[in-house]
Amino acid sequence: KEAEKKEAEKKEAEKKEFEKKSKRDVVVHPIVLLSVVDHYSRVAKGTTKRVVGTLLGEVSDYSLHITNCFAVPFEEDPRDPQVWFLDHNFHENMYAMFKKVNQKERVVGWYSTGPKIKPSDLSIHELYRRYCPEPVLVVMDVQPKDLELPMEAYYSVQEETADQVFKRTFLHVQSTVGAFEAEEVGVEHLLRDIKNASASTLAVRVGDKITALKSLAMRLKDISEYLKQVVAGKLPMNKDIVYQLQEIFNLLPDQDCDELVRSFAMQTNDMMLALYLGSMLRSTVALHNLINNKVRNKKLKDGKAEETKKAKSEDKKEEEKKGDGDKDEEAKEEA
């Protein structure tokens, strides 16, 4: 019996490993996010409707990279979620044109601006299984309110129900935002128009750090709530989550260590000294520029005064010459 139990556990572990390998992590590229937002702004902005489209990509570095997408005409009845229409002929024509441009990109799934999973999503997912054996669904939130990533990725898996009928359900997978080097350059150029140009680099960095700390505080709050519910018996304990949390706590530094406190103090003092010297240099350079500006203005004023004097003396000489000429003419006339 023990041998049978061990074999069953081994098979189950192998099955889980196979599922993990088959369900790859999803990496969404910036052009996809921009295209989805553009599609929503053109079609459904200001309404309760959602938009749907096809995702294109390829598998590299053991991850599914979603590198492109295109919109697909989609309609659904708001009263009956099972009544929907997706133009698969349009999808096939568009994919044929995209394939001429890039052979590597293939259909890997579809996107929806839910912002959550809808009841009809499983049937739409089954439609996309014609074009891809294991499509991925990426649900985008085009109007995010939290500091989290505005997307969630799902695969569909078979689930055994009580009546021995296999029913498909969505399984959440890890998703991140990634980009190639060329895309990073393009995104930086786009962000130049969005960011406040008057804000200094230091202010931008401080703002980014504040946003990151807010996001970290939200994550810690979620962890605390989960652990409280596990202790209270409201939720079952998940060993994987507990192991991950223990690994996070093990990575935390020992803050009571004298060496760590000393090193932090030294680094802070070095940074403050650099800031002090930088401020002194900036004030010295500003004062130097002010003095140079005053000297330059004084020289310009003196030069203008000399020019006006020269102009006046020349005018006087011309008047004197004219006066002498008039006297000579009068003398000639008298003679």
C-alpha positions as CSV (number, residue, x, y, z in Angstrom):
1,K,0.0,0.0,0.0
2,E,2.8,2.4,0.9
3,A,4.4,1.7,-2.5
4,E,1.2,2.4,-4.3
5,K,0.8,5.7,-2.4
6,K,4.3,6.8,-3.3
7,E,3.7,5.9,-6.9
8,A,0.4,7.9,-6.9
9,E,2.1,10.9,-5.3
10,K,5.0,10.7,-7.8
11,K,2.5,10.6,-10.7
12,E,0.6,13.5,-9.3
13,A,3.8,15.5,-8.9
14,E,4.9,14.7,-12.5
15,K,1.5,15.7,-13.7
16,K,1.7,19.0,-11.9
17,E,5.2,19.6,-13.3
18,F,4.0,18.8,-16.9
19,E,1.1,21.3,-16.4
20,K,3.5,24.0,-15.2
21,K,5.8,23.5,-18.2
22,S,2.9,23.4,-20.7
23,K,1.3,26.6,-19.2
24,R,4.1,29.1,-19.9
25,D,4.5,32.5,-18.3
26,V,3.1,35.3,-20.4
27,V,5.2,38.3,-21.4
28,V,3.1,41.2,-22.9
29,H,5.0,43.7,-25.0
30,P,4.2,47.5,-24.9
31,I,2.9,47.7,-28.5
32,V,0.1,45.2,-27.4
33,L,-0.9,47.4,-24.5
34,L,-1.0,50.5,-26.7
35,S,-3.0,48.7,-29.4
36,V,-5.6,47.5,-27.0
37,V,-6.1,51.0,-25.5
38,D,-6.3,52.5,-29.0
39,H,-8.9,49.8,-30.0
40,Y,-11.0,50.6,-26.8
41,S,-10.7,54.4,-27.3
42,R,-12.0,54.1,-30.9
43,V,-14.8,51.6,-30.4
44,A,-16.1,51.5,-26.8
45,K,-14.9,54.6,-24.9
46,G,-17.7,56.1,-22.7
47,T,-19.8,52.9,-23.0
48,T,-20.1,49.7,-21.0
49,K,-19.1,47.6,-24.0
50,R,-15.9,45.6,-24.2
51,V,-13.6,45.0,-27.2
52,V,-12.0,41.7,-28.3
53,G,-9.0,41.0,-30.5
54,T,-6.4,38.4,-31.5
55,L,-3.0,38.1,-29.9
56,L,0.1,37.2,-31.9
57,G,3.5,36.1,-30.6
58,E,6.1,33.4,-30.2
59,V,7.7,31.2,-27.6
60,S,11.3,32.2,-26.6
61,D,13.3,31.8,-23.3
62,Y,10.7,29.3,-22.0
63,S,8.1,32.1,-22.0
64,L,5.2,33.1,-24.3
65,H,6.0,36.6,-25.8
66,I,2.9,38.4,-27.0
67,T,4.5,40.8,-29.5
68,N,1.5,42.0,-31.6
69,C,-2.3,42.0,-31.9
70,F,-5.2,43.2,-34.0
71,A,-8.8,44.1,-33.4
72,V,-11.7,41.8,-34.3
73,P,-15.3,42.9,-34.8
74,F,-17.3,41.7,-31.7
75,E,-20.8,42.2,-30.5
76,E,-22.7,40.7,-27.5
77,D,-26.1,41.0,-25.9
78,P,-25.9,42.8,-22.6
79,R,-29.0,41.0,-21.3
80,D,-27.9,37.5,-22.4
81,P,-24.2,36.9,-22.1
82,Q,-24.4,33.7,-24.1
83,V,-25.5,35.6,-27.2
84,W,-22.4,37.0,-29.0
85,F,-20.9,37.4,-32.4
86,L,-17.2,37.3,-33.4
87,D,-16.2,37.8,-37.0
88,H,-13.9,34.8,-37.5
89,N,-13.7,35.5,-41.3
90,F,-12.2,38.9,-40.6
91,H,-9.8,37.3,-38.1
92,E,-8.6,34.8,-40.7
93,N,-8.1,37.5,-43.4
94,M,-6.2,39.7,-41.0
95,Y,-4.0,36.9,-39.8
96,A,-3.1,35.9,-43.4
97,M,-1.9,39.5,-44.0
98,F,0.1,39.6,-40.8
99,K,1.7,36.3,-41.7
100,K,3.0,37.8,-44.9
101,V,4.8,40.5,-42.9
102,N,6.2,38.3,-40.1
103,Q,6.3,34.5,-40.4
104,K,7.4,34.0,-36.8
105,E,4.3,35.5,-35.2
106,R,1.4,33.1,-34.9
107,V,-1.9,33.1,-33.1
108,V,-1.4,32.6,-29.4
109,G,-4.7,33.6,-28.0
110,W,-7.1,36.6,-27.6
111,Y,-7.6,39.7,-25.4
112,S,-10.7,41.2,-23.8
113,T,-11.2,44.5,-22.0
114,G,-13.5,42.8,-19.5
115,P,-12.3,44.2,-17.0
116,K,-13.1,40.8,-15.5
117,I,-13.9,37.3,-17.0
118,K,-17.4,37.1,-18.5
119,P,-19.6,34.0,-18.7
120,S,-19.3,33.8,-22.5
121,D,-15.5,33.8,-22.4
122,L,-15.2,30.0,-22.3
123,S,-17.2,29.6,-25.5
124,I,-15.1,32.3,-27.2
125,H,-12.0,30.5,-25.9
126,E,-13.2,27.3,-27.5
127,L,-13.6,29.2,-30.8
128,Y,-9.9,30.3,-30.6
129,R,-8.9,26.6,-30.0
130,R,-9.4,26.1,-33.8
131,Y,-6.5,28.4,-34.5
132,C,-4.2,27.5,-31.5
133,P,-4.2,24.3,-29.4
134,E,-3.6,26.1,-26.1
135,P,-4.8,29.8,-26.5
136,V,-4.2,32.3,-23.8
137,L,-6.7,34.8,-22.7
138,V,-5.4,38.2,-21.5
139,V,-8.0,40.4,-19.7
140,M,-7.0,44.1,-19.9
141,D,-8.2,46.8,-17.6
142,V,-8.0,49.9,-19.8
143,Q,-9.0,52.2,-16.9
144,P,-6.9,50.9,-14.0
145,K,-7.6,52.3,-10.5
146,D,-4.9,50.4,-8.5
147,L,-1.2,50.4,-8.9
148,E,-1.1,46.8,-10.1
149,L,-0.5,45.7,-13.7
150,P,-3.7,46.3,-15.7
151,M,-3.8,42.7,-17.1
152,E,-4.4,39.1,-16.1
153,A,-3.5,36.0,-18.2
154,Y,-5.4,32.7,-18.2
155,Y,-5.3,29.3,-19.9
156,S,-8.2,26.9,-20.0
157,V,-7.9,23.5,-18.3
158,Q,-10.3,20.5,-18.0
159,E,-12.0,20.0,-14.7
160,E,-13.7,16.8,-13.6
161,T,-17.2,17.5,-12.2
162,A,-19.4,15.4,-10.0
163,D,-21.4,14.0,-13.0
164,Q,-18.2,12.7,-14.6
165,V,-18.3,15.2,-17.4
166,F,-15.2,17.1,-18.1
167,K,-15.8,20.9,-18.0
168,R,-13.2,23.5,-18.9
169,T,-12.3,26.3,-16.5
170,F,-9.8,29.2,-16.6
171,L,-6.4,28.8,-14.8
172,H,-4.5,31.9,-13.9
173,V,-0.8,32.1,-15.0
174,Q,1.9,34.6,-14.3
175,S,2.1,37.6,-16.6
176,T,4.6,40.4,-16.9
177,V,5.4,43.4,-19.2
178,G,8.6,43.0,-21.2
179,A,10.1,44.6,-24.3
180,F,13.0,44.2,-26.7
181,E,15.7,46.9,-26.9
182,A,14.2,48.6,-29.9
183,E,10.7,48.7,-28.2
184,E,12.3,50.2,-25.0
185,V,13.7,53.1,-27.0
186,G,10.3,53.8,-28.7
187,V,8.5,53.7,-25.3
188,E,11.0,56.2,-23.8
189,H,10.3,58.6,-26.7
190,L,6.6,58.2,-26.2
191,L,6.9,58.8,-22.4
192,R,8.7,62.1,-23.1
193,D,5.4,63.7,-24.3
194,I,3.5,62.3,-21.3
195,K,5.9,63.2,-18.5
196,N,6.0,66.7,-17.0
197,A,9.0,68.3,-18.7
198,S,9.3,71.0,-16.0
199,A,9.9,68.3,-13.3
200,S,13.5,67.6,-12.4
201,T,15.1,64.1,-12.6
202,L,15.2,63.9,-8.8
203,A,11.5,64.7,-8.5
204,V,10.7,62.0,-11.1
205,R,12.8,59.4,-9.2
206,V,11.3,60.3,-5.9
207,G,7.8,60.0,-7.4
208,D,8.6,56.6,-8.9
209,K,9.9,55.4,-5.5
210,I,6.7,56.6,-3.7
211,T,4.6,54.7,-6.2
212,A,6.7,51.6,-5.7
213,L,6.4,51.9,-1.9
214,K,2.6,52.3,-2.2
215,S,2.4,49.1,-4.3
216,L,4.6,47.3,-1.8
217,A,2.3,48.4,1.0
218,M,-0.7,47.0,-0.9
219,R,1.1,43.7,-1.4
220,L,2.0,43.4,2.3
221,K,-1.6,44.2,3.3
222,D,-2.8,41.4,1.0
223,I,-0.3,39.0,2.5
224,S,-1.4,40.0,6.1
225,E,-5.1,39.5,5.2
226,Y,-4.4,36.1,3.7
227,L,-2.4,34.9,6.8
228,K,-5.1,36.2,9.1
229,Q,-7.8,34.2,7.2
230,V,-5.6,31.1,7.3
231,V,-5.1,31.4,11.0
232,A,-8.8,31.9,11.6
233,G,-9.6,28.8,9.5
234,K,-11.5,30.7,6.8
235,L,-9.1,29.7,4.1
236,P,-7.1,26.4,3.6
237,M,-3.3,26.6,4.0
238,N,-1.4,26.5,0.7
239,K,2.1,25.1,1.2
240,D,3.5,26.8,-2.0
241,I,2.4,30.2,-0.8
242,V,3.8,29.6,2.7
243,Y,7.1,28.4,1.3
244,Q,7.3,31.6,-0.9
245,L,6.6,33.8,2.1
246,Q,9.2,32.0,4.2
247,E,11.7,32.6,1.4
248,I,10.9,36.3,1.3
249,F,11.3,36.6,5.0
250,N,14.6,34.7,4.9
251,L,15.9,37.2,2.3
252,L,15.2,40.2,4.6
253,P,18.5,41.6,6.2
254,D,19.1,41.5,9.9
255,Q,18.4,45.2,10.8
256,D,19.8,44.8,14.4
257,C,23.2,44.0,13.1
258,D,25.8,46.7,14.0
259,E,27.7,46.2,10.8
260,L,24.6,46.8,8.7
261,V,23.6,49.9,10.7
262,R,27.1,51.3,10.4
263,S,27.2,50.6,6.6
264,F,23.8,52.3,6.1
265,A,25.0,55.3,8.2
266,M,28.3,55.6,6.1
267,Q,26.4,55.4,2.8
268,T,23.9,58.0,4.0
269,N,26.7,60.4,5.1
270,D,28.5,59.9,1.8
271,M,25.3,60.7,-0.1
272,M,24.6,63.8,2.1
273,L,28.2,65.0,1.5
274,A,27.8,64.6,-2.2
275,L,24.5,66.5,-2.1
276,Y,26.1,69.3,0.0
277,L,29.1,69.7,-2.3
278,G,26.7,69.7,-5.3
279,S,24.6,72.5,-3.8
280,M,27.7,74.5,-3.0
281,L,29.0,74.2,-6.5
282,R,25.6,75.1,-8.0
283,S,25.4,78.2,-5.8
284,T,29.1,79.2,-6.7
285,V,28.5,78.8,-10.4
286,A,25.2,80.7,-10.2
287,L,27.0,83.6,-8.4
288,H,29.9,83.5,-10.9
289,N,27.4,83.7,-13.8
290,L,25.6,86.7,-12.0
291,I,28.8,88.6,-11.7
292,N,29.8,87.9,-15.3
293,N,26.4,89.1,-16.4
294,K,26.7,92.3,-14.4
295,V,30.2,93.0,-15.9
296,R,28.9,92.3,-19.4
297,N,26.0,94.7,-18.9
298,K,28.2,97.4,-17.6
299,K,30.5,97.1,-20.6
300,L,27.6,97.3,-22.9
301,K,26.3,100.4,-21.2
302,D,29.8,102.1,-21.3
303,G,30.1,101.1,-25.0
304,K,26.7,102.6,-25.7
305,A,27.6,105.8,-23.9
306,E,30.8,106.2,-25.9
307,E,28.9,105.6,-29.1
308,T,26.4,108.3,-28.2
309,K,29.2,110.7,-27.4
310,K,31.0,110.0,-30.7
311,A,27.7,110.5,-32.6
312,K,27.1,113.8,-30.8
313,S,30.6,115.1,-31.5
314,E,30.3,114.1,-35.2
315,D,26.9,115.9,-35.4
316,K,28.5,119.0,-33.9
317,K,31.3,118.9,-36.4
318,E,28.9,118.6,-39.3
319,E,26.9,121.5,-38.0
320,E,30.0,123.6,-37.7
321,K,31.1,122.7,-41.2
322,K,27.6,123.7,-42.5
323,G,27.8,127.0,-40.6
324,D,31.2,127.8,-42.1
325,G,30.0,127.0,-45.6
326,D,27.0,129.3,-45.2
327,K,29.2,132.2,-44.0
328,D,31.5,131.7,-47.1
329,E,28.6,131.8,-49.4
330,E,27.3,135.1,-47.8
331,A,30.7,136.7,-48.1
332,K,30.9,135.8,-51.8
333,E,27.4,137.2,-52.4
334,E,28.4,140.5,-50.7
335,A,31.6,140.8,-52.7
